[in-house]
Amino acid sequence: MTYQTLRVALDGDSADRSYDILTGPGLIDRVGELALPVARGRTAFILTDENVAPLYLGRVQFSLTAAGFNVHHLIVAAGEQSKSFGTLETVLNAMLDARCERTTLLVALGGGIIGDLAGFAASVLLRGVDFIQIPTTLLSQVDSSVGGKTGINTRHGKNLVGTFHQPRLVIADTDTLSTLPQREVLAGYAEVAKYGLIDDAPFWDWLELHGPEVVALSPSPLALAIHTSCTAKARVVAADETETGVRALLNLGHTFGHALEAEGGYGGPLLHGEAVAVGMVMAFDLSAAMGLCPAEDARRVRAHLSTVGLPVVPPKINGAAMDAKALLHHMAGDKKVKDGKVTFVLARGIGQSFLSREVDPADVLRILEQAVSA
């Protein structure tokens, strides 16, 4: 079967750090042959979770073994609770128990949670081992598996402890998306939509027409959406690997979204992509309220995300609205705060996002109050 290849070019396309994103059907059974060219040794350690393991672990093990790898694995609990210091310690000790060396290849088999956890483990074990990503969700295929952000959560917030550690290869088998619950597909679609809202208005226009086909996993629209998203992510990462500038635009909706996740509890009422969807609506509402963005564009964002089935307002918790002031407090602890000011991704319109630290907290609170009371 054929697949598409995108290059993430780092350090002027240095052969040492640049890597490929492979997207297409049937790639799970080719992991061994695809991993061989980037592996420095012949030991592989697969990290996956209890949801993904029954579906794909055996096939990936077989492929790696057939290619000549000595294979170990660890299965952790599914869900945000695995992005923790405790699970990180479990992963590191399991790899050390398996006598992993610096040439061992860590294989992240799963969604964004497994990718973030595996990447962090790879970055610190023996002061750094190589890893590859095999993302099995739409969200991880179009966003989290690319770019080298790793991390775990703490009681203070999401992804506040982590590193930048680039994978050696990303293998995105689009066939794996057929096993996802529709809610997970929609959560991934939020990240697809984000690329249009940041700087690609024609892509957003296309999504307004074809978004329902994408979330229905219609092969051609799905392939185009994934390829366009990965191309955008690869371009931004190559330009700003460690998020000192333009890469921060990829956080559109995330400052609001992470606050919603923190208030609701990780593994609570919102998946990450759902929180991002609500966050993007609030980011455009804030931009419109500040006179930066046409109100019609904010309406389009809300209407389209709602049409495909994503939430556009914060959920109730035990029947009660979230506390707007508590959400604002969570935002003040965001890792992108600088000199006490929260960095927001705002918009002058669809496809015209920009960064700002000059946002009045009172304006933000008004948007939060409107959202939680909706």
Secondary structure in CASP SS format (residue, H / E / C, confidence):
PFRMAT SS
TARGET T0000
AUTHOR 0000-0000-0000
METHOD secondary structure of the structure
MODEL  1
M C 1.00
T C 1.00
Y C 1.00
Q E 1.00
T E 1.00
L E 1.00
R E 1.00
V E 1.00
A C 1.00
L C 1.00
D C 1.00
G C 1.00
D C 1.00
S C 1.00
A C 1.00
D C 1.00
R C 1.00
S C 1.00
Y E 1.00
D E 1.00
I E 1.00
L E 1.00
T E 1.00
G E 1.00
P C 1.00
G C 1.00
L C 1.00
I H 1.00
D H 1.00
R H 1.00
V H 1.00
G H 1.00
E H 1.00
L H 1.00
A H 1.00
L H 1.00
P H 1.00
V H 1.00
A C 1.00
R C 1.00
G C 1.00
R C 1.00
T E 1.00
A E 1.00
F E 1.00
I E 1.00
L E 1.00
T E 1.00
D E 1.00
E C 1.00
N C 1.00
V C 1.00
A H 1.00
P H 1.00
L H 1.00
Y H 1.00
L H 1.00
G H 1.00
R H 1.00
V H 1.00
Q H 1.00
F H 1.00
S H 1.00
L H 1.00
T H 1.00
A H 1.00
A C 1.00
G C 1.00
F C 1.00
N E 1.00
V E 1.00
H E 1.00
H E 1.00
L E 1.00
I E 1.00
V E 1.00
A C 1.00
A C 1.00
G C 1.00
E H 1.00
Q H 1.00
S H 1.00
K C 1.00
S C 1.00
F H 1.00
G H 1.00
T H 1.00
L H 1.00
E H 1.00
T H 1.00
V H 1.00
L H 1.00
N H 1.00
A H 1.00
M H 1.00
L H 1.00
D H 1.00
A C 1.00
R C 1.00
C C 1.00
E C 1.00
R C 1.00
T C 1.00
T C 1.00
L E 1.00
L E 1.00
V E 1.00
A E 1.00
L E 1.00
G E 1.00
G C 1.00
G H 1.00
I H 1.00
I H 1.00
G H 1.00
D H 1.00
L H 1.00
A H 1.00
G H 1.00
F H 1.00
A H 1.00
A H 1.00
S H 1.00
V H 1.00
L H 1.00
L H 1.00
R H 1.00
G C 1.00
V C 1.00
D E 1.00
F E 1.00
I E 1.00
Q E 1.00
I E 1.00
P E 1.00
T C 1.00
T C 1.00
L H 1.00
L H 1.00
S H 1.00
Q H 1.00
V H 1.00
D H 1.00
S H 1.00
S C 1.00
V C 1.00
G C 1.00
G C 1.00
K E 1.00
T C 1.00
G C 1.00
I E 1.00
N E 1.00
T E 1.00
R C 1.00
H C 1.00
G E 1.00
K E 1.00
N E 1.00
L E 1.00
V E 1.00
G C 1.00
T C 1.00
F E 1.00
H C 1.00
Q C 1.00
P C 1.00
R C 1.00
L E 1.00
V E 1.00
I E 1.00
A E 1.00
D E 1.00
T H 1.00
D H 1.00
T H 1.00
L H 1.00
S H 1.00
T H 1.00
L C 1.00
P C 1.00
Q H 1.00
R H 1.00
E H 1.00
V H 1.00
L H 1.00
A H 1.00
G H 1.00
Y H 1.00
A H 1.00
E H 1.00
V H 1.00
A H 1.00
K H 1.00
Y H 1.00
G H 1.00
L H 1.00
I H 1.00
D H 1.00
D C 1.00
A H 1.00
P H 1.00
F H 1.00
W H 1.00
D H 1.00
W H 1.00
L H 1.00
E H 1.00
L H 1.00
H H 1.00
G H 1.00
P H 1.00
E H 1.00
V H 1.00
V H 1.00
A C 1.00
L C 1.00
S C 1.00
P H 1.00
S H 1.00
P H 1.00
L H 1.00
A H 1.00
L H 1.00
A H 1.00
I H 1.00
H H 1.00
T H 1.00
S H 1.00
C H 1.00
T H 1.00
A H 1.00
K H 1.00
A H 1.00
R H 1.00
V H 1.00
V H 1.00
A H 1.00
A H 1.00
D C 1.00
E C 1.00
T C 1.00
E C 1.00
T C 1.00
G C 1.00
V H 1.00
R H 1.00
A H 1.00
L H 1.00
L H 1.00
N H 1.00
L C 1.00
G C 1.00
H H 1.00
T H 1.00
F H 1.00
G H 1.00
H H 1.00
A H 1.00
L H 1.00
E H 1.00
A H 1.00
E H 1.00
G H 1.00
G C 1.00
Y C 1.00
G C 1.00
G C 1.00
P C 1.00
L C 1.00
L C 1.00
H H 1.00
G H 1.00
E H 1.00
A H 1.00
V H 1.00
A H 1.00
V H 1.00
G H 1.00
M H 1.00
V H 1.00
M H 1.00
A H 1.00
F H 1.00
D H 1.00
L H 1.00
S H 1.00
A H 1.00
A H 1.00
M C 1.00
G C 1.00
L C 1.00
C C 1.00
P C 1.00
A H 1.00
E H 1.00
D H 1.00
A H 1.00
R H 1.00
R H 1.00
V H 1.00
R H 1.00
A H 1.00
H H 1.00
L H 1.00
S H 1.00
T H 1.00
V H 1.00
G C 1.00
L C 1.00
P C 1.00
V C 1.00
V C 1.00
P C 1.00
P C 1.00
K C 1.00
I E 1.00
N C 1.00
G C 1.00
A E 1.00
A C 1.00
M C 1.00
D C 1.00
A H 1.00
K H 1.00
A H 1.00
L H 1.00
L H 1.00
H H 1.00
H H 1.00
M H 1.00
A H 1.00
G C 1.00
D C 1.00
K C 1.00
K C 1.00
V C 1.00
K E 1.00
D C 1.00
G C 1.00
K E 1.00
V C 1.00
T C 1.00
F E 1.00
V E 1.00
L E 1.00
A E 1.00
R C 1.00
G C 1.00
I C 1.00
G C 1.00
Q C 1.00
S E 1.00
F E 1.00
L E 1.00
S E 1.00
R C 1.00
E C 1.00
V C 1.00
D C 1.00
P H 1.00
A H 1.00
D H 1.00
V H 1.00
L H 1.00
R H 1.00
I H 1.00
L H 1.00
E H 1.00
Q H 1.00
A H 1.00
V H 1.00
S H 1.00
A C 1.00
END
